[in-house]
Amino acid sequence: MGTSMVPNHLAAQSFNASTGTTTFIHRSGGTVYSGGVFAAFAPGCSFFVTSIATTYTNATSTLKSTTAKAYPLNEGGSISCAGLLTAGETITFAAEYKVAPAIKITATTT
């Protein structure tokens, strides 16, 4: 199992000042095929993911990802995972990353 990333970024969607939590969505640097995250889970089961739901919590300096949309490796193709996934399907998983050095995200309103 493994993943590989190409240029992409997280776009902040909201900030909760009382919890210090920022909600992000992963956006690729173009189409899913030019900026998605490649995932391989078993021989013959690999795909791209994008639209990765992510949160960052100031108090713990933790970046967490929970869901993403799966797409086939080739545009117009199918996901080769023995019928487990379909193109555009939302998958659920748990990934947690400790950010070091810690950053503090805040928001300003006008």
C-alpha positions in Angstrom: 0.0 0.0 0.0 1.2 3.5 -0.7 0.5 7.0 -1.9 2.2 9.5 -4.0 1.4 13.2 -4.4 2.0 15.7 -7.2 1.6 19.5 -6.8 -1.6 20.3 -5.0 -2.8 22.4 -2.1 -5.4 22.8 0.6 -8.0 25.5 0.4 -9.4 26.8 3.7 -13.1 26.7 3.9 -13.9 27.7 7.5 -12.3 28.5 10.8 -13.9 27.8 14.2 -12.4 30.3 16.7 -13.8 28.6 19.8 -12.1 25.2 18.9 -9.2 26.6 16.9 -10.0 24.2 14.1 -9.8 25.0 10.4 -11.6 23.0 7.7 -9.9 22.5 4.4 -10.6 20.8 1.1 -7.8 19.4 -1.1 -7.7 20.9 -4.5 -5.4 19.4 -7.2 -3.3 21.6 -9.4 -5.6 21.0 -12.4 -7.7 17.9 -13.1 -7.5 14.9 -10.9 -5.2 13.4 -13.5 -2.6 16.2 -13.2 -2.9 16.9 -9.5 -4.6 14.1 -7.6 -3.0 11.8 -5.0 -2.2 8.4 -6.3 -3.2 5.5 -4.0 -2.2 1.8 -4.4 -3.8 -0.6 -2.0 -3.1 -4.0 -3.5 -1.8 -5.5 -6.7 -4.3 -4.4 -9.4 -6.0 -1.9 -7.1 -4.9 1.7 -7.6 -6.6 5.0 -8.2 -6.4 8.8 -7.7 -8.1 10.6 -4.9 -9.0 14.3 -4.7 -11.4 16.5 -2.8 -9.8 15.3 0.4 -11.7 16.6 3.5 -9.1 17.8 6.0 -9.0 19.7 9.4 -6.2 21.3 11.3 -6.4 21.9 15.0 -4.2 24.6 16.5 -4.1 23.1 20.0 -2.7 19.8 18.8 -0.9 20.9 15.6 -2.6 18.0 13.9 -3.8 17.7 10.3 -6.5 15.1 9.9 -8.0 13.7 6.7 -11.2 11.7 6.6 -12.8 11.4 3.2 -11.9 11.7 -0.5 -13.3 11.0 -3.9 -11.8 8.2 -5.9 -11.1 8.3 -9.7 -9.5 5.8 -12.1 -5.9 6.2 -13.2 -6.8 7.0 -16.7 -9.5 9.5 -17.7 -12.5 7.6 -19.0 -11.2 4.4 -17.5 -12.4 2.4 -14.5 -11.0 1.8 -11.1 -9.3 -1.6 -11.0 -10.2 -2.8 -7.6 -12.4 -5.8 -8.3 -15.7 -3.8 -8.1 -15.0 -2.2 -4.7 -15.0 1.4 -6.0 -16.6 3.4 -8.7 -15.4 6.6 -10.3 -16.4 9.6 -8.2 -17.2 7.5 -5.1 -16.5 9.0 -1.7 -14.2 6.8 0.3 -13.7 7.1 4.1 -10.4 6.7 5.9 -8.4 8.0 8.8 -5.1 9.8 8.3 -3.4 12.0 10.9 -0.2 14.1 10.6 1.6 16.1 13.3 2.7 19.5 11.9 6.2 20.5 13.1 7.0 23.2 13.7 3.5 24.0 14.9 1.6 26.7 13.1 -1.3 28.7 14.5 -4.2 29.5 12.1 -6.4 32.5 12.8 -9.1 34.3 10.9 -9.9 38.0 10.5 -13.3 39.4 9.6 -14.1 42.6 7.9 
